[in-house]
Amino acid sequence: MFEGICSFKNLLSAYLKARKCKRYRNEILEFSYNLEENLLKLQKELQSQTYQHGGYREFIVCDLKKRHIKAAPFRDRVVHHALCNFIEPIFDKGFIYDSYACRKEKGTHKAIKRLDEFIKSANTVLRERESKFAHRIYCLKGDISKYFDSINHEVLLEIIKKKIFDEKVLWLIEEILNSSEERQNTGIPIGNLTSQLFANIYLNELDQFVKHKLRIKQYVRYMDDFLILNFGKKELQEIKKQIQDFLQDKLKLELHSKKANVFPIDKGIEFLGYVIFRNYSLLRKSTVRRFKKRIRFYQKMLDKKLLNKEKFDNSLQSWIAYAEHGNSWNLRKNLSEKLKIKLLKN
């Protein structure tokens, strides 16, 4: 496997993936100028195991919450892609169907659709049971506290070693893991492609526990957010306790104390930027606020000619596609009038 990762063909493929949609950035242009020479040098360092990961560029992104992002140098991102080209398919085929983050043909909208299917299925069962022991549908919503910062390297490597036996591949994985430690043997940077895969590998242990040990059918996970539907409030409280114990004992993780709750789904389930009800879904108020703030900023940039019209329109179309997955016609109509932009299709 290590020879395949280090092959020129794989490194070239990794380079093309790493530069996608970013090819005119300075560090990528510099790497591309002497592409063959740079790839051969990288290949030689990997083969001789003298490769050392570079330092990170760090910055803060404010979305739903502040996130500390670490961006690796471009040549290291090529290595990340080269590694993932080989190991991702091995792990992905062992993931459960209802894990939706950072996987091909999955994503946020598929996760929302699956949750909607679960709600409709539970409603059908509720009607058929005619009430004696099932009056409402409840949801357990869970969130891992400081997930990326809390991933334990030793635990992660033990999980990886169940599938990867090549010592040189394990050396490369450790080199990437150790490249950004803030606390010894703990934490992975949010910005790395490898971190997305490692994060899924780590919580696949939880997925397997929930599906095969607890035998939960209606379970959806998107990275460190997960949902479980059930008719019994007390049963979900017990499931929460079992999950909490598993995370602490096996993965050295903690459920977020304020974000792990059991509640009736009539109130709506906040998930991935939407609030999902029995028969419809709405965009979260915080999602709409962020959109208005961003568009007003873009409009000012456009007026000052610091942003071109094509990028502005692309941003609008991207948000419209996102909003259309909820019941948002009236919202988009009101925003169109308020912001003087077109958010409704003809």
C-alpha distance (Angstrom), angle and dihedral (degrees) to the residues before:
residue distance angle dihedral
M1 . . .
F2 3.80 . .
E3 3.81 91.2 .
G4 3.81 88.7 53.5
I5 3.80 92.1 50.2
C6 3.82 90.4 50.4
S7 3.80 95.3 45.3
F8 3.80 115.8 120.0
K9 3.81 89.9 -126.1
N10 3.81 91.8 56.4
L11 3.81 93.3 44.3
L12 3.81 90.3 51.3
S13 3.81 90.1 49.8
A14 3.81 89.1 48.6
Y15 3.81 91.2 49.9
L16 3.83 91.4 52.8
K17 3.82 90.9 50.4
A18 3.80 93.3 45.9
R19 3.82 93.6 52.1
K20 3.83 95.1 45.6
C21 3.84 110.8 133.7
K22 3.84 89.7 -5.1
R23 3.79 103.8 67.8
Y24 3.83 96.0 123.8
R25 3.79 96.9 56.2
N26 3.80 113.1 116.6
E27 3.82 99.3 -115.8
I28 3.82 90.7 47.9
L29 3.80 92.4 48.2
E30 3.82 89.1 50.7
F31 3.80 92.2 50.3
S32 3.81 91.5 44.9
Y33 3.81 93.9 50.4
N34 3.82 90.7 72.6
L35 3.77 95.6 21.6
E36 3.80 100.8 154.0
E37 3.81 92.8 44.7
N38 3.81 92.3 48.4
L39 3.79 94.1 47.7
L40 3.81 92.0 47.7
K41 3.80 90.3 50.0
L42 3.80 90.2 49.8
Q43 3.80 90.1 47.7
K44 3.80 91.8 51.8
E45 3.83 92.4 49.6
L46 3.80 91.5 50.0
Q47 3.81 94.8 46.1
S48 3.81 92.2 49.2
Q49 3.83 91.1 41.7
T50 3.79 91.1 -125.7
Y51 3.81 91.8 118.4
Q52 3.80 113.4 125.1
H53 3.78 123.6 -169.7
G54 3.80 115.2 -118.4
G55 3.80 129.0 -125.7
Y56 3.77 123.7 -83.1
R57 3.79 133.0 -113.9
E58 3.80 105.9 -134.0
F59 3.81 130.3 -154.6
I60 3.81 141.7 151.6
V61 3.81 124.3 -111.6
C62 3.81 117.9 -163.2
D63 3.79 111.3 -152.7
L64 3.81 121.8 129.2
K65 3.78 83.9 -25.5
K66 3.80 137.1 -1.0
R67 3.79 112.2 -79.2
H68 3.78 125.4 -165.4
I69 3.82 104.6 -139.3
K70 3.80 124.7 -165.1
A71 3.80 117.0 -162.0
A72 3.80 116.2 -160.6
P73 3.83 121.7 -143.7
F74 3.81 113.7 -89.5
R75 3.82 95.8 -107.9
D76 3.81 89.0 55.5
R77 3.80 90.9 49.4
V78 3.80 86.8 56.3
V79 3.82 88.3 55.7
H80 3.82 90.6 48.6
H81 3.81 90.6 55.1
A82 3.80 91.9 44.2
L83 3.81 90.4 54.5
C84 3.82 94.8 43.7
N85 3.82 91.6 49.4
F86 3.81 87.1 68.5
I87 3.79 107.5 29.5
E88 3.81 102.3 36.5
P89 3.85 95.5 70.6
I90 3.82 90.0 49.8
F91 3.81 93.1 56.6
D92 3.80 98.9 32.3
K93 3.81 93.9 63.6
G94 3.82 88.2 57.8
F95 3.83 94.2 52.5
I96 3.80 119.6 102.4
Y97 3.81 119.4 -105.3
D98 3.82 93.0 -113.4
S99 3.81 97.9 59.5
Y100 3.82 104.1 103.2
A101 3.83 111.0 172.2
C102 3.83 123.0 104.6
R103 3.81 95.6 -11.1
K104 3.79 131.1 124.0
E105 3.80 113.9 -97.0
K106 3.82 92.1 7.2
G107 3.83 127.3 84.6
T108 3.80 139.0 127.7
H109 3.80 98.8 -50.7
K110 3.81 93.1 49.8
A111 3.82 88.6 50.3
I112 3.83 91.4 51.1
K113 3.81 90.9 47.6
R114 3.81 91.1 50.7
L115 3.80 91.8 49.8
D116 3.81 89.1 50.4
E117 3.82 89.1 52.5
F118 3.81 90.4 51.4
I119 3.82 91.9 49.9
K120 3.81 92.5 50.3
S121 3.80 91.6 46.4
A122 3.82 91.4 49.9
N123 3.82 90.9 48.5
T124 3.81 90.5 53.1
V125 3.81 91.1 51.9
L126 3.82 90.6 46.1
R127 3.81 91.7 55.6
E128 3.81 92.5 46.5
R129 3.82 93.9 51.5
E130 3.80 92.3 57.8
S131 3.72 95.6 -141.6
K132 3.81 113.7 -79.3
F133 3.77 97.7 122.2
A134 3.82 102.5 2.7
H135 3.80 116.3 60.3
R136 3.80 102.0 148.2
I137 3.76 142.4 14.3
Y138 3.80 115.8 -118.9
C139 3.77 131.8 -162.1
L140 3.78 130.1 -148.8
K141 3.78 107.7 -154.0
G142 3.80 115.4 -168.1
D143 3.79 134.8 -173.2
I144 3.81 128.2 -178.4
S145 3.80 114.5 -125.5
K146 3.85 111.6 -117.8
Y147 3.78 89.8 -19.3
F148 3.82 103.8 -178.9
D149 3.81 91.6 41.6
S150 3.82 91.2 51.1
I151 3.81 102.3 50.6
N152 3.80 107.5 122.4
H153 3.82 113.4 -136.8
E154 3.79 96.0 -149.7
V155 3.81 92.4 51.5
L156 3.82 91.2 45.3
L157 3.81 92.8 49.9
E158 3.80 91.7 49.8
I159 3.81 89.1 54.0
I160 3.81 92.0 46.7
K161 3.82 92.1 48.9
K162 3.79 89.7 62.6
K163 3.82 87.7 70.6
I164 3.82 106.2 20.1
F165 3.83 117.4 61.8
D166 3.82 101.8 163.7
E167 3.82 105.8 108.8
K168 3.80 93.0 -153.1
V169 3.80 91.9 53.7
L170 3.80 88.7 50.3
W171 3.83 88.8 50.6
L172 3.83 89.8 54.8
I173 3.81 92.1 47.6
E174 3.82 90.2 51.3
E175 3.81 91.1 48.1
I176 3.82 89.6 55.5
L177 3.82 92.8 43.1
N178 3.81 92.7 50.7
S179 3.81 93.7 46.7
S180 3.80 95.7 86.6
E181 3.78 109.4 25.2
E182 3.78 113.7 154.0
R183 3.78 92.4 169.2
Q184 3.78 117.6 31.0
N185 3.79 113.1 -90.3
T186 3.81 92.7 -8.5
G187 3.80 137.8 99.5
I188 3.80 138.2 25.1
P189 3.84 127.0 -138.1
I190 3.81 116.0 -101.7
G191 3.82 92.6 -139.8
N192 3.84 99.5 62.3
L193 3.80 123.7 97.8
T194 3.81 87.4 -142.4
S195 3.81 90.1 54.9
Q196 3.80 91.0 60.4
L197 3.78 90.2 53.8
F198 3.82 94.3 42.5
A199 3.82 89.8 49.7
N200 3.81 90.8 53.9
I201 3.82 92.0 45.7
Y202 3.81 90.1 51.6
L203 3.81 97.0 49.9
N204 3.79 92.7 40.7
E205 3.81 82.3 81.5
L206 3.81 87.9 62.8
D207 3.82 91.0 45.5
Q208 3.81 91.3 53.9
F209 3.82 91.0 47.2
V210 3.81 92.6 50.4
K211 3.81 95.6 44.5
H212 3.81 101.2 38.8
K213 3.82 106.3 23.7
L214 3.80 100.0 34.3
R215 3.83 92.2 27.5
I216 3.80 94.0 -140.7
K217 3.80 113.7 170.9
Q218 3.79 102.9 -176.7
Y219 3.80 100.5 58.6
V220 3.83 128.4 131.4
R221 3.80 127.0 -178.7
Y222 3.80 129.6 -171.1
M223 3.81 108.3 -178.7
D224 3.84 105.4 -59.8
D225 3.83 96.0 -12.9
F226 3.79 117.7 88.3
L227 3.82 137.9 172.6
I228 3.80 132.9 -159.1
L229 3.83 124.7 -171.8
N230 3.80 122.5 -153.4
F231 3.81 140.9 151.6
G232 3.81 95.0 -127.3
K233 3.81 121.6 73.9
K234 3.80 92.8 -167.4
E235 3.80 90.8 46.9
L236 3.80 90.5 54.3
Q237 3.80 90.7 48.8
E238 3.81 88.4 54.9
I239 3.83 91.0 46.6
K240 3.81 88.7 51.3
K241 3.81 89.8 53.5
Q242 3.82 92.0 49.4
I243 3.81 91.5 48.9
Q244 3.81 90.7 47.6
D245 3.80 91.1 52.5
F246 3.81 92.3 46.6
L247 3.81 92.7 50.5
Q248 3.80 92.7 49.0
D249 3.81 97.0 43.1
K250 3.81 101.3 38.8
L251 3.80 106.7 24.5
K252 3.83 104.3 23.0
L253 3.83 90.4 -125.0
E254 3.81 133.4 132.7
L255 3.79 130.6 -143.6
H256 3.80 111.7 -121.7
S257 3.81 104.3 -99.7
K258 3.83 94.5 -141.0
K259 3.80 99.5 35.2
A260 3.81 102.2 49.6
N261 3.79 104.7 84.6
V262 3.80 143.4 147.3
F263 3.82 115.9 -137.6
P264 3.83 140.9 151.0
I265 3.80 112.6 -90.0
D266 3.85 90.7 -131.3
K267 3.81 86.5 84.1
G268 3.80 90.6 58.8
I269 3.79 129.3 -106.4
E270 3.80 116.3 -105.3
F271 3.79 106.8 -145.0
L272 3.82 133.5 153.2
G273 3.80 95.8 -16.4
Y274 3.82 97.0 -44.5
V275 3.79 136.1 90.6
I276 3.81 106.9 -136.2
F277 3.80 120.6 -154.8
R278 3.82 130.8 178.0
N279 3.81 96.5 -85.4
Y280 3.76 106.0 11.4
S281 3.81 144.4 19.7
L282 3.80 133.0 -138.1
L283 3.78 134.2 -161.9
R284 3.79 114.0 -102.8
K285 3.80 114.9 -105.0
S286 3.80 90.0 -123.3
T287 3.83 89.4 53.8
V288 3.82 90.7 53.8
R289 3.82 92.2 45.7
R290 3.80 91.5 53.1
F291 3.80 90.9 48.4
K292 3.84 93.0 51.7
K293 3.80 91.4 47.5
R294 3.81 92.2 48.8
I295 3.83 94.4 46.8
R296 3.80 92.9 49.8
F297 3.81 88.8 51.1
Y298 3.83 90.8 48.6
Q299 3.82 91.0 48.8
K300 3.81 90.3 55.2
M301 3.81 90.0 48.0
L302 3.81 89.2 49.4
D303 3.82 92.0 51.2
K304 3.80 90.3 51.2
K305 3.84 89.9 47.2
L306 3.81 90.7 -119.8
L307 3.82 90.5 122.1
N308 3.79 126.7 41.9
K309 3.82 123.5 -128.2
E310 3.81 93.4 -117.2
K311 3.82 93.4 59.6
F312 3.79 90.7 45.0
D313 3.82 91.6 51.5
N314 3.80 91.9 45.9
S315 3.80 89.7 53.8
L316 3.82 90.2 51.0
Q317 3.80 93.4 48.9
S318 3.79 90.9 49.2
W319 3.82 91.5 53.1
I320 3.83 92.5 45.1
A321 3.82 89.7 53.9
Y322 3.80 88.8 50.6
A323 3.81 94.2 46.4
E324 3.81 93.4 48.0
H325 3.81 90.0 67.7
G326 3.81 86.7 70.7
N327 3.80 131.6 50.3
S328 3.78 93.1 -88.2
W329 3.83 108.5 137.5
N330 3.82 95.2 111.4
L331 3.79 91.4 42.2
R332 3.79 92.4 51.9
K333 3.82 90.8 46.1
N334 3.81 91.4 53.6
L335 3.81 92.8 44.6
S336 3.81 91.0 48.7
E337 3.81 89.9 57.1
K338 3.78 95.2 41.1
L339 3.82 97.7 45.8
K340 3.84 95.5 31.8
I341 3.80 93.3 -126.4
K342 3.80 133.4 118.9
L343 3.82 112.4 -105.0
L344 3.81 98.8 153.1
K345 3.79 124.0 78.6
N346 3.78 120.3 -131.3
